[in-house]
Amino acid sequence: MKWKNYPQNIKVRLITSFFNRAVSSAVMPFMALFFAQEMSKVWAGLFLIGTVGVSFLISLIGGYISDRLPRKGLLVITSFLSGCMFVCMTVSLLPKSNIIWLFAVAYTIYIITSSLGRPAMHALVIDSTTPDNRKEVYALDYWLTNLSMAIGAALGGLLYLNHQIELFMLLSFTSLCLPIAYKIWLINGHNKLLEKQHQNVFVDLIHNYKIAFKDKPFVQVVVGSMFIFAAEFSLNSYIGVRLAETFKVVNIGEFELAGVRMLSLLNIENMLLVVCLTFFINKITDRFSNRHVLLIGLAFYSLGYITITSANTWYILLLFNFIATVGELIYSPVRNAEQANMIPADKRGSYSAFSNFSFSGAELIARSTIIIGAYLVPTMMSVYIGIILMIGIGLLYAGLFWRKLAIVV
């Protein structure tokens, strides 16, 4: 499908998200460093862990609201409030003020407002696509996400230390442009609004997610995805720590490739492969059934990350990181599209919010690998990651396809 044939809401979502991610990716990865420098490492860790929990809980509320109210209005309000919070963060960093408590409060409110609006944006994509074109749209979104993050990482690396205020000013301007773009160009979808089942709104919210939790295939997909994502997230957790401690330095001329630089090289390779190969791989996989594509992609993905977990040679790390990334490019659009196809029309916001558990849970599993890795040798950690991936693949495949096969039979 050509760009001019994409629904208007999809165009707005892809363009605004690209610019917003590009600028925010230049700042957000440094939040842990910022709070650790301004306060303390313990304070920073506890604060950021708390914001992860708040983000997940608020996203559940956001999912419920986005099913009860028109999504456009919710996005305009939440994006405007997020932009205001970035303005507050920028003001707090000015040399004459430097009010860290204001920065922390504004950052927390930003987490709340963005979490409220995120399920509505995810649901909007499902509203504006069909089962026939969802895979293509998700592939394009995946490509733009990685390209914007690569641009953001480059901006952050070049400007964060010496031009921090300018970066936050740019982020504030970009964020304040979003509600204007949403107000002008977003079209209120014809999504079926969720009817209130209980008089008490809190009881109704809990009942809404109780229905989602009882949807066994969808829960299997969410939990399976959590285990699968944990392998990728461990790259910047256990694998990064292990490389920093045990990777043997390689000298290429005057360039010294140590463990931390090896981790950066793996991340750069991942982003470049996504930018260069997404559409090529998507074009090839369109010829085959989604079931086969999913399994082949997950096989490559698993082989790559199982090896990377314990490998300590630079060319093996690069080779199997290539295999893992190709596997991710193969399976990811299928998983996203098939998961979207499972969601009831009147609960798209709620289900999208519930599916965020995949990322929150994967992050917790990935962080736990650092602790487990302190007691297991790297080869046993590869076995551990392999077991996690096998469980994840089984649950994901069962949730997506076993019910369909039973219906066919």
N, C-alpha and C positions, 0 to 999 in steps of 0.2 A: 504494500500500500504506500503510495507517494505521500509526501508531507502535506500537500494541499488537500488530500482526501481525509486527513485525520480530523476527528471531531474538535471543535473549538476548545472545549474544556481540556482536552488532552494537550493541545498545543500550549495553552496557558500554563498548565501544570508543569510540563516539561521545561519550558523556557524559564519560568520564574524559579523553579527548583534548581535549575542549573546555576543561575547567577547567585542565588541564596547560598547554595552549598559551596560554591567556589570561594566566596568571601568567608563564610563561617568556618570552612575547613582550614583557613589560614589562622584562625584564632582558637577554636574549641579544643584542638589537641593539646594546647598549651595550658589549659585551665589547671590541671594537676600541678604543673610546674609553678604557675602563677601563685596559687594559694599556698603551696609549700614554701615559697620564697617569702611571701607576705605574712604568713601565720606560722605554720609548722607542718611537718610531714604527717604527723598523727591527725592534726586538725583537718588537713586537706583530704586525707584518706576517708575519715569519718564523714566529712561534709559531702564528698562526691558519692560515696556509697549511699548516703541518705537521699541525694537527689535522684539516683537511679530508682530507688524504691518509690519515691514520690512520683516520678515520671510514669512508672507503670500503673500506679493506682489512679492517677489523674487521667491517664489515657483510657482507662475503663469507663470513667465518667464521661470523657469526651466521646467515646464510641456510642454510649447510650444517648447523649444529647444529639449527636449527629444523625441518629435514626429518628429522633422525635421532632427535629426542627430542620428547616431548609439549610443545606450545607453551605451555600454561598454566604449567607449572613454570618454564620459561625466562623467561617474562614476570614472574612473581612475584619471582624471584631478581634479574634485571637491574634491575627498577624499584625494588626495595628498596635495592640498591647505589647507584643513581642518587640516591635520596632521601638516603642517608647522605653522599654527596659534596656535596649542597647544604647539608647541616648543617655539614660541614667548611668550605665556602666562607663560610657565615654567621659561624662562629666566627672565621675568619681576618680578618674585617672589623671585629670588635669593637674599640672604641677602644684598649683596653689591650693588644691583641695585634697587630692589623694585620699579619699574617704573609702577605706577598704570595706567597712561594714555596709556602706551603700552599694558597693559593687556586689557583695555577697547576697544582699537582699534582692537586688535587681536580677542577678543571675538565677536565683531560686524562683522568682516570679516568672522569668522568661521560660524556665523549665516547665512551669505549670501551664502557662498560656500556650506554648508550642505543643505540649502533650495533649491539651484539650482539642487543638485543631488538627493534629496529625491524622487521627482516624477518619475525619471527614474528608481529608485530601485523598487518603487511600481508597475510601469508598467511592469518591468521585471518579476515580480511574475505572473502577468496576462498573459504575453507572454508565460511563461514556464508551465502553467497549462491549464487544460481543465475544462469545466463545471462539469465534473464527479468527478474530484479530488480536486477542489478548496476548498471546505468546509474542507476537511481533512488537506490540507496544511495550511489554515488559522488557524485551531484549533491548529496545531503544533506550528505555529509562535506565536500565542497568549500565549501558554504555555511557550515557550522559552523566550518571552518578559518579562513575569512576574517573571520567575525564575532568569533571568539576573538582573532585577531590584531589586529583593530581595537580591541577592548577592552583588549588588552595594550599596544598602542601608546599609547592614552590614559592608562593607568595609569603606564606608563613615563615619558611626558612630564610628568605631574603630580608623580610621587613619586620618580623615580630620583635626582635631584640632592640633595634634602634628606632623603629617607627611604629611603636605600639599604639599610640593615640590615633595616628593616621589610619591604621588598620581598623580600629573600632569606629572611627568616623565613617569609613567606607561601608562597614557592616551596618551601621545605623541607617545610612542613606539607602542602602539596598533593601533593608528590612522595611523601611517606611514606604518604599515604592510598591511593595507587594500588595498591601490592602487596596491601593489605588488601582493596580492591575486587576485584582480580583473583582473590584467593584465595577470596573468598566467592561471587562471582557468575559468574566465567568458567566455562564448561563445556568440559572437554577434548573437542576435536572428534574426529570420526571420520576424520581425515586419514590417508591411507596413508603410513606411515613409509618413508623411503628406506632401502633395503638397502645394507649396506656391500659394495663391490665389490673393495676391496683391503685387505690386512692393515695396511699402513702408512696411518695416518689422513691424513697430509699428501698422500700420493699419491692417496688416495681423494677428498680435497677438490679437488685439481687436476683429477682425472678428472671430477668432478661438474660443474665449470664449463666444462670442455672440451666436454662434451655441450651445455651451454647455448650456448656460442660457436659450435658447429656448427649450431645451429638458425637457419638463415639468415633466415627471416621474422621471428623474434623479434629477432635482431640488427639487422635493418633498422628495426624499430619503435623499438628503443632508440636507435640512432644518429640516426634521423629525428627522434625526440622531442628529442634533444639539440640539434639545429640549430634546431628550432622554439622551444624554451624559451630559447635564447640571445637571441632578439629581445626577449623580455619581461625577461630578466635585465639586458639592456643599459640598461634604463630607469634603474637605480640605478648604472650604470657610466658608459658613454660619454655617454648622453643627459644624465645628471645633471651631469657635468663640463662638457659643452657649455653647458647652460642657465646654470650658475653663471658661466661666462665671457662668454657672448655675448647672453644674454636681456636685452632692453631693459626697464628698469624701468617698470611701469605703476602709476600712482597712482589709487586708487579712494577718493576723499575723503581721509581721513588715513591710509588703509591703503596701504602700499607693497608691491607685488607684484614681488619680485626673483626671480632665477633659482632659488635654493634653495627659496624659498617656492612657486614654480611647480612644482617637482619634488614637494614635499609635497602640493600640491593635486592633482596627477595621481595620486599614490598614494592619497589620501583618496577621490578620485572612483572609482578602481578598486574599493576596498573597499566603498563605498556601493552601487555598481552590482551587485556580486556579492551583497550582502545583500538588495537589493531585487528583483532580476530573476531570480535563479537558478531558482526554481520555475516562474515564468511562462514563461521561455524553454524550460525542460525539458518543460513541458506541450505547448508548440507543436511542438517537435522530435519528440515521440513519434509524431506522425502520419506521419513520413517515414522512409525507409530510412536506416540508419546511414551508408552510403556517401555519400549526398547530403548528410546533415547534417554529416559530417566535412569535406567539401570546401567547403561554404558557410561553415562556421565558420572554417576556415583562410583562406579568401579575405578575410573581414572582418578577421580577426586580422592578416594580412599587410599589407593596405592600411593599417590603423591604425598599425602599428609602422614601416612604411617611411616614412610621412609624419612621424610624431613624431620620427624620427631626425634630420631636418633642419629641421623647422618651428621658427619662432621667434616666432610670434604667439600670444597667450594663448588666443584663441577657437578657432583652428585646432588647437592642442594639445589643448584640452579636447574638441573635437568628435571628433578622430580617436582620442583615448584612449578615448572612449565606444565608437567603432566597434570598436577592438581588444578591449576588454573584453567586448563583446557576442559577438564572434567566439570569444573564449576560452570563454565560457559555453556556446556552441553546441557546440564541438568537444570540449571537455575530458572530459565524462562519457562520450562515445562512445569516445574514445581509451582512457580508463582501463578501461572495461568490456570492450572488444574485446581489449586487451592481456591482461587477466586471463583471458579465455576461451582464450588461446593456451597458458597455462602448464600443464604436466603435473601431475596430482594429487599425485605423490610428490616434486615438486621446486618447490613453490610458494614456500618460503622462499628457496631458492637463486636462482630466477628473479627474485623480488622484489628480492633484494640486488643481482643483476646489473643490474637495470633502474635502480638508483640512479646508474649511470654517466651516464644522461641528464642528471641534475641536476649532477653533478660536472663533466662535460664542458661543459655549457652555461655554468656559472659561469666556467670557464677561457676559453671563447670570448668571453663578455661582458667579462671583464677585459682580454682582448687587444684589444678594440675601442678601449680608451682609448689604447693605444700606436698602433694603426693610424690612429685619428682625429687623431693629432698630425701625420700626413703627408697625409691626405686631407681635402678640403673636405666640409662636411656633406652636400651633394647626392650626392657620390660614396659617402659612408658609407651613404646610403639605398640606393644601388645594391648595395653590399656586403651589407647586411642582406637586401635582396630576393633576392640570389643564394643566401644561406644558407637563407632560408626556402623557396625553390623546391626546393633539394636535400632539405631536411627533409621537405617535403610529399610529394615523389616517393618517398622511402624509406619514410615512414610508410604511405602508401597502398598501396605495393607489398607491404609486410610484412603488413598487415592484410587486404587484399582480393584481391590478384592470385591467390593460391593458391586462394582460395574460388571465384573466377571460373573458374579452370582446371578445378577439380573439377566444377563445374556443366556446363561445356562438354563 
